[in-house]
Amino acid sequence: MLRTDLITIDPEITGGTPVFTGTRVPISRLFSYLRHGHPLDEFLDDYPSVEKEQAQKVLDVALALLLPAHLLVEPAQIDFSFTERPRETTS
């Protein structure tokens, strides 16, 4: 069994499918909702045993695993000036 404040994996709970700690709601359900265009608030309304903070932290963990902080670049930090071409003048 693995249990954190966010995720529990226990063969006695949904056969070991990772769930939100303190619930029987699979973590994958959150991603399924979002993948199909449903907002987070709709997921939370449909699964009131999941706290908003839990869901947000799971999303934060997923982002950190997929895109480590050293790879995240805000668009304003990218200098695209090298792509600008000088304007041609017509005579």
N, C-alpha and C positions, 0 to 999 in steps of 0.2 A: 504494500500500500504506500502511496505517496500522497501527502496532504500538505498543502501550503495555504496561505490565507486567500488564495485565488482559485486554485485548482486542486481537485481530489481525483486520484486514480485508485480505485479500490474494486477488486473483483466482486465484492458483495454489493456494490452500487452500480447498477446498469452494466454489469458484466465487465467492469474495468474501463469503460469508456470515460475519458476525462470529462468531469463535470465541474460546474461552479461549486466551490466549497460551500457546504451547508444546504445544497440543493440536489436534485436529481436531473438538472438541466444540462445537457451536453454542451460543452464549449463550442462544438461544431455548429450548433443551432444558431448561435450569434453570427457566425461567419456566413451561414446560409441566408439568414435574413438580410444581411448587408449586401451579399452578392446578388440577391434578387431585387435590390433597390428599396428595401424597406428601411425606414429610419431607425436609429437606436431606440428612440422613445417608443416605437411600436413594439419592438422586441421586449422592452421592459414592461410595457403594459400587458403583453401576453404572458410574460414570465415574471410575475411580481416577487417571486422568491429570490430573484437576482437583483442585487443592489446596483444602482447606476455606477457607483465607484468601482465595483468589481468588474463590470463590463468594460469600463474605460481603461482600467489597469490591464486587463487581458489584451485589449487592443494595443496599448502601449508596449507591452511585452512582445507581442507579435511584430510590431513595427521595429522594435530594437533588434529582434532576431533576424529580421529580413533585411533591414537597412541600418547597420551600425552607425552610431553618431558621427564617426569620422567620414562617412560617405554622404551624409545629409548636407546639402548646400541649398541655402535660400536663393531664389532667383535673383534677388538684388545683389548677391555676392558674385554673380557671374558677369564678367566683363566681355560684352559682345562687340566692343568697339572695333576689334580687329576684323570683323566681318563687314564693316561699313566700307563702301566703295566711294571714292571721291566723285563728286558730281562732275559730269561732263559739261563743258561750256560750249555753247554754240555761237558761232560768229556770224 
